[in-house]
Amino acid sequence: MAIVAVLMVAIEWLEIKFRSRLERWLVKSVKTQIIGASLLGAVPGCFDAFFVVSLYTHRLVGFGALVAVMLSTAGDEAFAMLAMIPKEVLAVFAVCAALGIVGGFIAEWLARKLKIEPAHPCVIKMHEGESGRNLELTHFLKEHVWEHIVKKHLPRLFLWVFFTMVAVYLLMVCVDLAAILPQNKLLLILLAAVIGIIPESGPHLVFLTLYAEGLIPFSVLLVSTLSQDGHGLLPLLSHSIRDAVRVQIFTTLFSLAVGLALFLIGF
């Protein structure tokens, strides 16, 4: 958890430090919005999803960028992935980022075809005025490291990891998961896609732990990672339930389609 905490602090600092530059780059065109949002989503943590949601609610980026970041992000559980599957994690991030771009362009095309308009813009305060030279060390340590990371995210992440690993261990002791799970790959893919609807990335740890134990294939882990949005979607829920539902429908169906394609080719 110490390594995870250090990574969370470092990434939070970099994201806040360069936020203004990222914002200027992202809003240039639909292409840069979707590609940039997906690449940002592949960075561990929830800040990127919050950032893109904020831009979307201000109508600075479109629906495609919103979908792209939700497909590629693994939220805070990305830090757990770095610790639990260090050899495969970069491949997972890269594939999710690539599929996020694909899904983002499809979503943008559908939004234009169906004439989907975002809800009326509003202000979501997310570290307002904190970028570049305005980022003071004492403020960062107090507001971001202590209040945000240490008090809010680390305890939740620790509890999710601890109880998930305990639950999986008990299941492995009481039930022959190795014999049961591989026979139901299609069901696992469906469950991974559907469970991703829950606006919390903790349930994703179940699939992550099972994969780390060698009990489920890569395709199921990928579907789970694509489908879940972490709690990056929560700010959007407070702004527009309609938009949040649209995103969830798309990401769930898209991740399910990816999983079915992998199932059919035997991966």
C-alpha positions as CSV (number, residue, x, y, z in Angstrom):
1,M,0.0,0.0,0.0
2,A,3.0,2.3,0.5
3,I,3.9,2.1,-3.1
4,V,0.3,2.7,-4.1
5,A,0.2,5.8,-1.9
6,V,3.3,7.2,-3.4
7,L,2.0,6.6,-6.9
8,M,-1.3,8.3,-6.1
9,V,0.4,11.4,-4.7
10,A,2.8,11.7,-7.7
11,I,0.0,11.3,-10.3
12,E,-2.3,13.7,-8.5
13,W,0.5,16.3,-8.4
14,L,1.3,15.9,-12.1
15,E,-2.3,16.1,-13.1
16,I,-3.0,19.3,-11.2
17,K,0.3,20.8,-12.3
18,F,-0.5,20.4,-16.0
19,R,-4.3,20.6,-15.9
20,S,-4.5,24.0,-17.8
21,R,-2.3,22.7,-20.6
22,L,-4.4,19.5,-20.9
23,E,-7.6,21.5,-21.0
24,R,-6.3,23.7,-23.8
25,W,-5.2,20.7,-25.8
26,L,-8.3,18.6,-25.3
27,V,-10.9,21.1,-26.5
28,K,-9.2,21.7,-29.8
29,S,-11.2,19.2,-31.9
30,V,-13.4,16.2,-31.5
31,K,-10.4,14.0,-32.5
32,T,-8.1,15.4,-29.8
33,Q,-11.0,15.2,-27.3
34,I,-11.6,11.5,-27.8
35,I,-8.0,10.4,-28.1
36,G,-6.9,12.7,-25.2
37,A,-9.7,11.6,-22.9
38,S,-9.0,7.9,-23.5
39,L,-5.2,8.4,-22.9
40,L,-6.0,10.4,-19.7
41,G,-8.4,7.6,-18.5
42,A,-5.6,5.1,-18.8
43,V,-3.7,7.0,-16.1
44,P,-4.4,5.5,-12.6
45,G,-6.7,7.4,-10.4
46,C,-10.1,9.1,-10.5
47,F,-9.0,12.7,-11.3
48,D,-8.9,12.2,-15.0
49,A,-12.5,11.0,-15.2
50,F,-13.6,13.9,-12.9
51,F,-11.7,16.3,-15.2
52,V,-13.3,15.1,-18.4
53,V,-16.8,15.1,-16.7
54,S,-16.2,18.7,-15.7
55,L,-15.3,19.7,-19.2
56,Y,-18.3,17.8,-20.5
57,T,-20.7,19.6,-18.1
58,H,-19.2,22.9,-19.4
59,R,-19.9,21.6,-23.0
60,L,-16.1,21.9,-23.8
61,V,-15.9,18.3,-24.9
62,G,-18.5,16.0,-26.4
63,F,-20.2,12.7,-25.6
64,G,-17.5,10.7,-27.4
65,A,-14.8,12.1,-25.1
66,L,-16.9,11.3,-22.0
67,V,-17.4,7.7,-23.2
68,A,-13.7,7.3,-24.1
69,V,-12.5,8.2,-20.6
70,M,-15.1,5.9,-18.9
71,L,-14.1,3.0,-21.1
72,S,-10.3,3.4,-20.5
73,T,-10.3,4.3,-16.8
74,A,-9.9,1.8,-14.0
75,G,-10.2,4.4,-11.3
76,D,-8.3,3.9,-8.1
77,E,-8.3,0.2,-8.7
78,A,-5.6,0.8,-11.3
79,F,-3.2,1.2,-8.5
80,A,-4.2,-2.2,-7.1
81,M,-3.6,-3.6,-10.6
82,L,-0.1,-2.2,-10.7
83,A,0.6,-4.0,-7.5
84,M,-1.2,-7.3,-8.2
85,I,-0.5,-7.9,-11.9
86,P,2.6,-5.8,-12.7
87,K,3.6,-7.9,-15.7
88,E,0.2,-7.6,-17.5
89,V,-1.0,-4.2,-16.2
90,L,0.5,-2.1,-19.0
91,A,-1.0,-4.3,-21.6
92,V,-4.4,-3.9,-19.9
93,F,-4.0,-0.1,-19.8
94,A,-2.9,0.0,-23.5
95,V,-5.8,-2.1,-24.7
96,C,-8.4,-0.2,-22.7
97,A,-7.0,3.1,-24.0
98,A,-7.1,1.8,-27.6
99,L,-10.7,0.5,-27.2
100,G,-11.6,3.7,-25.4
101,I,-10.7,5.6,-28.6
102,V,-12.7,3.2,-30.8
103,G,-15.7,3.4,-28.5
104,G,-15.4,7.2,-28.2
105,F,-15.6,7.7,-32.0
106,I,-18.5,5.3,-32.2
107,A,-20.3,7.1,-29.4
108,E,-19.7,10.5,-30.9
109,W,-21.1,9.2,-34.3
110,L,-24.2,7.8,-32.5
111,A,-24.7,11.0,-30.5
112,R,-24.7,13.1,-33.8
113,K,-26.9,10.5,-35.5
114,L,-29.4,10.4,-32.7
115,K,-29.0,14.2,-32.0
116,I,-28.0,13.6,-28.4
117,E,-27.4,16.9,-26.6
118,P,-25.7,17.2,-23.3
119,A,-27.6,18.6,-20.3
120,H,-27.4,22.4,-19.6
121,P,-23.9,23.3,-18.4
122,C,-23.2,24.0,-14.8
123,V,-20.1,24.6,-12.7
124,I,-18.4,21.7,-11.0
125,K,-15.6,23.0,-8.8
126,M,-12.6,20.7,-9.1
127,H,-9.5,22.3,-7.7
128,E,-10.4,25.6,-9.3
129,G,-7.4,27.8,-10.0
130,E,-4.9,25.1,-9.0
131,S,-2.5,24.5,-11.8
132,G,1.0,25.5,-12.8
133,R,2.4,28.2,-10.6
134,N,-0.8,28.4,-8.5
135,L,-0.1,25.0,-6.9
136,E,1.4,25.6,-3.5
137,L,3.1,22.8,-1.7
138,T,1.4,23.3,1.7
139,H,-2.0,23.5,0.1
140,F,-1.3,20.4,-2.0
141,L,-0.2,18.4,1.1
142,K,-3.2,19.5,3.1
143,E,-6.0,19.4,0.6
144,H,-4.9,16.8,-1.9
145,V,-2.5,14.4,-0.1
146,W,-4.2,14.4,3.4
147,E,-7.9,15.3,2.7
148,H,-8.2,13.7,-0.7
149,I,-5.8,10.7,-0.9
150,V,-5.1,9.7,2.7
151,K,-8.5,10.3,4.3
152,K,-10.8,9.5,1.3
153,H,-9.2,7.1,-1.1
154,L,-6.5,5.0,0.7
155,P,-8.8,3.6,3.4
156,R,-11.5,2.7,0.9
157,L,-9.0,1.1,-1.5
158,F,-7.3,-0.8,1.4
159,L,-10.7,-2.1,2.7
160,W,-11.8,-3.2,-0.8
161,V,-8.5,-5.0,-1.5
162,F,-8.4,-6.6,2.0
163,F,-12.0,-7.9,2.0
164,T,-11.9,-9.0,-1.6
165,M,-8.8,-11.0,-1.1
166,V,-10.2,-12.6,2.1
167,A,-13.5,-13.5,0.3
168,V,-11.7,-15.0,-2.7
169,Y,-9.4,-17.0,-0.4
170,L,-12.3,-18.4,1.5
171,L,-14.1,-19.3,-1.7
172,M,-10.9,-21.1,-2.9
173,V,-10.8,-23.0,0.4
174,C,-14.5,-24.0,0.4
175,V,-15.2,-24.3,-3.4
176,D,-13.1,-25.6,-6.2
177,L,-13.2,-22.3,-8.2
178,A,-10.5,-23.5,-10.6
179,A,-12.8,-26.3,-11.8
180,I,-16.0,-24.2,-11.9
181,L,-15.0,-20.8,-13.3
182,P,-13.4,-21.7,-16.7
183,Q,-16.5,-23.7,-17.6
184,N,-18.6,-20.6,-17.4
185,K,-16.5,-18.1,-19.4
186,L,-19.5,-16.7,-21.2
187,L,-21.4,-16.1,-17.9
188,L,-18.3,-14.5,-16.4
189,I,-18.1,-12.1,-19.4
190,L,-21.7,-11.2,-19.0
191,L,-21.3,-10.7,-15.2
192,A,-18.2,-8.6,-15.7
193,A,-20.1,-6.3,-18.1
194,V,-23.2,-6.0,-15.9
195,I,-21.4,-5.5,-12.6
196,G,-19.5,-2.7,-14.2
197,I,-22.8,-0.7,-14.1
198,I,-22.2,-0.2,-10.3
199,P,-20.8,3.4,-9.9
200,E,-17.9,2.1,-7.7
201,S,-14.7,0.5,-8.9
202,G,-14.4,-1.8,-5.8
203,P,-16.3,-4.8,-7.4
204,H,-13.8,-4.8,-10.2
205,L,-11.3,-6.1,-7.6
206,V,-13.1,-9.4,-7.5
207,F,-12.3,-10.0,-11.1
208,L,-8.8,-8.6,-10.6
209,T,-8.1,-10.9,-7.7
210,L,-9.5,-14.0,-9.6
211,Y,-7.3,-13.1,-12.5
212,A,-4.2,-12.7,-10.3
213,E,-4.9,-16.1,-8.9
214,G,-5.1,-17.6,-12.4
215,L,-8.8,-18.5,-12.1
216,I,-10.3,-16.4,-14.9
217,P,-9.0,-15.5,-18.4
218,F,-7.7,-12.2,-19.6
219,S,-10.9,-11.5,-21.6
220,V,-13.0,-11.4,-18.4
221,L,-10.6,-9.0,-16.7
222,L,-10.6,-6.8,-19.8
223,V,-14.4,-6.7,-19.9
224,S,-14.6,-5.8,-16.3
225,T,-12.0,-3.0,-16.7
226,L,-13.8,-1.6,-19.7
227,S,-17.3,-1.7,-18.2
228,Q,-16.7,-0.2,-14.8
229,D,-16.3,3.5,-14.6
230,G,-15.1,3.7,-11.0
231,H,-16.6,6.6,-9.1
232,G,-15.6,8.9,-12.0
233,L,-19.2,8.9,-13.1
234,L,-20.6,10.2,-9.8
235,P,-20.1,13.9,-10.6
236,L,-22.1,13.3,-13.8
237,L,-24.9,11.6,-11.8
238,S,-25.3,14.7,-9.8
239,H,-25.4,16.8,-12.9
240,S,-27.5,14.7,-15.3
241,I,-28.9,11.3,-14.6
242,R,-30.0,11.1,-18.2
243,D,-26.4,11.5,-19.5
244,A,-25.0,9.1,-16.9
245,V,-27.5,6.4,-18.0
246,R,-26.6,7.0,-21.6
247,V,-22.9,6.5,-20.8
248,Q,-23.6,3.4,-18.8
249,I,-25.7,1.8,-21.5
250,F,-23.0,2.4,-24.1
251,T,-20.0,1.3,-22.0
252,T,-21.9,-1.8,-20.8
253,L,-22.9,-2.9,-24.4
254,F,-19.5,-2.0,-25.8
255,S,-17.6,-4.0,-23.2
256,L,-20.0,-6.9,-23.7
257,A,-19.5,-6.8,-27.4
258,V,-15.7,-6.9,-26.9
259,G,-16.1,-9.8,-24.5
260,L,-18.3,-11.8,-26.9
261,A,-15.8,-11.2,-29.8
262,L,-13.0,-12.5,-27.6
263,F,-15.1,-15.5,-26.6
264,L,-15.9,-16.4,-30.2
265,I,-12.3,-16.4,-31.2
266,G,-11.4,-18.5,-28.2
267,F,-9.4,-15.9,-26.3
